[in-house]
Amino acid sequence: MLYDLTVPAYQNGLEALSGELSKASAWGADNGIGELQFAVARLAPDMFPLASQVRFACVQALQPLRRLGEIDVPEFPEDATDFAGMQDQIAATLAFLETVGPAAIDGDIDRTVSFELPNGMIFDMSAFDYVRDWAGPQFAFHRTAAYAILRHMGVPLGKADYVACMMRHLRPGTAPAA
């Protein structure tokens, strides 16, 4: 159950983010916006830039594996400086997620998960509460922030880009005409 709520959702989100970065790269090249401009773009002065949001989305997709399954996961200590680097982080995360099966993190949903934030705050909660109240929202926040930065920069993205995984569920003949 915990696997089903995490790994597939993270795979869907990261695959969509990869597609959005590809669109941003092409759009930026056509519109004179350089890769570094994208990498350092942010929504507000006190928010992290795009490159950090991408790295954090990858980290947040891997952290539950460490906390729920005590799995050694890849580290991304530095932000990428260009689209290729951001794509590499996403590809490495997706490749690692492919190696993890349900047995690695499923188990007693009531077992205690504890973690400490860099500011010293410590949380103790059930594995289920951790997935619902922390892991999912943390991934979604950084994933959404990356999307919002790309939109803020002018990249013509829409909801279909954000939830690209839904196209595999589309009933034939029901898509609106272009």
C-alpha positions as CSV (number, residue, x, y, z in Angstrom):
1,M,0.0,0.0,0.0
2,L,2.7,2.5,0.9
3,Y,4.6,1.6,-2.3
4,D,1.4,2.3,-4.4
5,L,1.1,5.7,-2.8
6,T,4.6,6.7,-3.4
7,V,6.8,5.2,-6.1
8,P,4.3,5.2,-9.1
9,A,3.2,8.7,-8.2
10,Y,6.8,9.9,-8.1
11,Q,7.5,8.2,-11.4
12,N,4.6,9.9,-13.0
13,G,5.5,13.3,-11.6
14,L,9.2,13.0,-12.6
15,E,8.4,11.8,-16.1
16,A,6.1,14.8,-16.5
17,L,8.7,17.2,-15.1
18,S,11.2,15.8,-17.6
19,G,8.8,16.5,-20.4
20,E,8.3,20.1,-19.1
21,L,12.0,20.7,-19.0
22,S,12.4,19.5,-22.6
23,K,9.7,21.9,-23.7
24,A,11.3,24.7,-21.7
25,S,14.7,24.0,-23.3
26,A,13.3,24.2,-26.8
27,W,11.1,27.2,-26.0
28,G,14.0,29.0,-24.4
29,A,16.2,28.4,-27.4
30,D,13.5,29.8,-29.7
31,N,13.0,32.8,-27.4
32,G,16.5,33.8,-26.4
33,I,16.2,32.6,-22.8
34,G,19.4,30.8,-21.7
35,E,19.7,27.7,-19.6
36,L,21.3,29.5,-16.7
37,Q,18.4,32.0,-16.7
38,F,16.0,29.0,-16.2
39,A,18.3,27.3,-13.7
40,V,18.4,30.3,-11.4
41,A,14.8,31.5,-11.9
42,R,12.6,31.6,-8.9
43,L,9.0,32.7,-8.0
44,A,10.0,34.9,-5.0
45,P,13.3,36.1,-3.6
46,D,13.1,33.8,-0.6
47,M,12.2,30.7,-2.6
48,F,14.7,28.2,-4.1
49,P,15.4,28.4,-7.9
50,L,14.3,25.9,-10.6
51,A,17.5,23.9,-10.3
52,S,16.9,23.4,-6.6
53,Q,13.2,22.6,-7.0
54,V,14.1,19.8,-9.5
55,R,16.8,18.4,-7.2
56,F,14.5,18.6,-4.2
57,A,11.7,16.8,-6.2
58,C,14.2,14.0,-6.9
59,V,15.4,13.9,-3.3
60,Q,11.8,13.9,-2.0
61,A,11.0,10.9,-4.4
62,L,13.9,9.0,-2.8
63,Q,13.6,9.9,0.9
64,P,10.6,7.7,1.6
65,L,12.6,4.7,0.4
66,R,15.3,5.5,3.0
67,R,12.8,6.2,5.8
68,L,10.4,3.4,5.1
69,G,12.7,0.7,3.8
70,E,16.1,1.8,5.1
71,I,17.4,1.7,1.5
72,D,20.6,3.5,0.5
73,V,19.5,6.0,-2.1
74,P,21.4,8.2,-4.5
75,E,22.4,11.6,-3.3
76,F,22.2,14.9,-5.2
77,P,24.3,17.3,-3.2
78,E,24.5,20.0,-5.8
79,D,22.0,21.8,-8.0
80,A,22.4,21.3,-11.8
81,T,23.4,24.3,-13.8
82,D,21.7,23.4,-17.0
83,F,18.8,21.3,-18.5
84,A,21.1,18.3,-19.1
85,G,22.1,18.2,-15.5
86,M,18.5,18.5,-14.3
87,Q,17.5,15.8,-16.7
88,D,20.3,13.6,-15.5
89,Q,19.1,14.0,-11.9
90,I,15.6,13.0,-12.9
91,A,16.8,10.1,-15.0
92,A,19.0,8.8,-12.1
93,T,16.0,9.0,-9.8
94,L,13.7,7.2,-12.2
95,A,16.3,4.5,-12.8
96,F,16.6,4.0,-9.1
97,L,12.8,3.9,-8.5
98,E,12.6,1.1,-11.1
99,T,14.8,-1.1,-8.9
100,V,12.5,-0.8,-5.9
101,G,9.5,-3.1,-5.5
102,P,6.6,-3.0,-3.0
103,A,8.2,-5.4,-0.6
104,A,11.0,-2.9,0.1
105,I,8.8,-0.3,1.7
106,D,5.4,-2.0,2.4
107,G,4.8,-3.4,5.7
108,D,3.2,-2.4,9.0
109,I,1.6,1.0,8.2
110,D,1.5,1.7,11.9
111,R,5.2,1.4,12.4
112,T,6.9,4.5,13.6
113,V,8.8,6.7,11.2
114,S,11.0,9.4,12.8
115,F,13.0,12.1,11.1
116,E,14.8,15.3,11.9
117,L,14.8,18.4,9.9
118,P,18.0,20.5,9.5
119,N,16.5,23.1,11.9
120,G,16.4,20.5,14.7
121,M,12.6,19.7,14.6
122,I,12.0,16.0,15.1
123,F,8.8,14.2,13.9
124,D,7.5,10.8,15.0
125,M,4.5,9.4,13.1
126,S,3.1,6.2,11.7
127,A,4.4,5.1,8.3
128,F,1.0,5.8,6.8
129,D,0.9,9.3,8.3
130,Y,4.4,9.9,7.0
131,V,3.4,9.0,3.5
132,R,0.1,10.9,3.6
133,D,1.2,14.0,5.6
134,W,4.8,14.5,4.7
135,A,6.3,12.4,1.8
136,G,3.5,13.1,-0.7
137,P,3.1,16.8,0.1
138,Q,6.8,17.4,0.0
139,F,7.2,15.8,-3.4
140,A,4.1,17.7,-4.7
141,F,5.4,21.0,-3.4
142,H,8.7,20.9,-5.2
143,R,7.2,19.4,-8.3
144,T,4.6,22.1,-8.5
145,A,7.2,24.9,-7.7
146,A,9.3,23.7,-10.7
147,Y,6.2,23.8,-13.0
148,A,5.2,27.2,-11.7
149,I,8.7,28.6,-12.3
150,L,8.7,27.4,-15.9
151,R,5.2,28.9,-16.4
152,H,6.5,32.1,-14.8
153,M,9.3,32.2,-17.3
154,G,6.8,32.0,-20.1
155,V,7.1,28.4,-21.1
156,P,3.7,27.4,-22.7
157,L,2.8,24.6,-20.4
158,G,-0.7,23.5,-19.4
159,K,-2.4,21.0,-17.1
160,A,-2.0,18.3,-19.7
161,D,1.8,18.7,-19.4
162,Y,1.6,18.5,-15.6
163,V,-0.5,15.3,-15.5
164,A,0.9,13.8,-18.7
165,C,0.4,10.3,-17.2
166,M,-3.4,10.7,-17.5
167,M,-3.2,10.4,-21.3
168,R,-2.9,6.7,-21.0
169,H,-6.3,6.7,-19.3
170,L,-8.0,8.9,-22.0
171,R,-11.0,7.3,-23.5
172,P,-10.5,7.2,-27.3
173,G,-12.4,9.8,-29.2
174,T,-12.9,12.1,-26.2
175,A,-10.0,14.5,-26.6
176,P,-10.9,18.0,-27.7
177,A,-10.1,19.0,-31.3
178,A,-7.0,21.0,-31.7
